[in-house]
Amino acid sequence: MECVGSGSPAVVLEAGFGADTLSWRDVQPEVGRGTRTCAYDRAGTGNSVAPPGLRDARDEIADLR
């Protein structure tokens, strides 16, 4: 997870289609001027290790927390 800026509410950026945090490299600094902005790699993408087995939305939420 990579965060910039400060303030509330925090904005969480999650890339789709197998992309990673680098997808947000142009957007994140701009959004971070107004509030805390964090980009992260979901499990199995970018720098995150893929866990074994099937995963569902509950698993993704637990990872983000």
C-alpha positions as a Markdown table, in Angstrom:
| # | Residue | x | y | z |
|---|---|---|---|---|
| 1 | Met | 0.0 | 0.0 | 0.0 |
| 2 | Glu | 1.3 | 3.4 | -0.9 |
| 3 | Cys | -0.3 | 6.6 | 0.6 |
| 4 | Val | 0.1 | 10.3 | 0.0 |
| 5 | Gly | -1.6 | 13.4 | 1.4 |
| 6 | Ser | -3.6 | 13.8 | 4.5 |
| 7 | Gly | -7.1 | 14.5 | 5.6 |
| 8 | Ser | -10.5 | 12.9 | 5.6 |
| 9 | Pro | -12.1 | 11.0 | 4.0 |
| 10 | Ala | -9.4 | 8.7 | 2.8 |
| 11 | Val | -9.6 | 7.6 | -0.8 |
| 12 | Val | -8.6 | 4.1 | -1.6 |
| 13 | Leu | -7.4 | 3.4 | -5.2 |
| 14 | Glu | -7.7 | -0.2 | -6.5 |
| 15 | Ala | -6.7 | -1.0 | -10.1 |
| 16 | Gly | -8.7 | -3.5 | -12.0 |
| 17 | Phe | -8.0 | -6.0 | -14.7 |
| 18 | Gly | -4.9 | -7.3 | -13.1 |
| 19 | Ala | -3.2 | -3.9 | -13.0 |
| 20 | Asp | -1.3 | -2.6 | -10.0 |
| 21 | Thr | -0.6 | 0.6 | -8.0 |
| 22 | Leu | 1.5 | 2.0 | -10.8 |
| 23 | Ser | -1.8 | 2.5 | -12.7 |
| 24 | Trp | -2.5 | 5.4 | -10.4 |
| 25 | Arg | 0.9 | 7.1 | -10.6 |
| 26 | Asp | -0.6 | 10.2 | -12.4 |
| 27 | Val | -3.9 | 10.3 | -10.5 |
| 28 | Gln | -2.8 | 9.7 | -6.9 |
| 29 | Pro | -0.6 | 12.8 | -6.4 |
| 30 | Glu | -3.4 | 15.0 | -7.7 |
| 31 | Val | -6.1 | 13.5 | -5.4 |
| 32 | Gly | -3.6 | 13.5 | -2.6 |
| 33 | Arg | -3.5 | 17.3 | -2.7 |
| 34 | Gly | -6.9 | 17.3 | -1.1 |
| 35 | Thr | -7.1 | 14.2 | 1.1 |
| 36 | Arg | -5.2 | 11.1 | 2.2 |
| 37 | Thr | -5.1 | 8.8 | -0.9 |
| 38 | Cys | -3.9 | 5.2 | -0.8 |
| 39 | Ala | -3.3 | 2.8 | -3.7 |
| 40 | Tyr | -2.8 | -0.9 | -3.0 |
| 41 | Asp | -2.3 | -4.1 | -4.8 |
| 42 | Arg | -5.0 | -6.7 | -4.3 |
| 43 | Ala | -3.8 | -10.2 | -3.4 |
| 44 | Gly | -2.1 | -11.7 | -6.4 |
| 45 | Thr | -1.5 | -8.5 | -8.3 |
| 46 | Gly | 1.6 | -6.2 | -8.4 |
| 47 | Asn | 3.7 | -6.8 | -5.3 |
| 48 | Ser | 1.1 | -8.7 | -3.4 |
| 49 | Val | 1.4 | -12.5 | -3.0 |
| 50 | Ala | -1.4 | -14.6 | -4.3 |
| 51 | Pro | -3.0 | -16.6 | -1.5 |
| 52 | Pro | -4.0 | -20.3 | -2.1 |
| 53 | Gly | -7.6 | -21.3 | -2.8 |
| 54 | Leu | -10.6 | -19.4 | -4.0 |
| 55 | Arg | -11.4 | -15.9 | -2.7 |
| 56 | Asp | -14.5 | -13.9 | -2.4 |
| 57 | Ala | -15.4 | -10.3 | -1.6 |
| 58 | Arg | -15.1 | -10.9 | 2.2 |
| 59 | Asp | -11.5 | -12.0 | 1.7 |
| 60 | Glu | -10.8 | -8.8 | -0.3 |
| 61 | Ile | -12.3 | -6.7 | 2.4 |
| 62 | Ala | -10.3 | -8.4 | 5.1 |
| 63 | Asp | -7.1 | -7.8 | 3.1 |
| 64 | Leu | -7.9 | -4.1 | 2.8 |
| 65 | Arg | -8.5 | -3.7 | 6.5 |
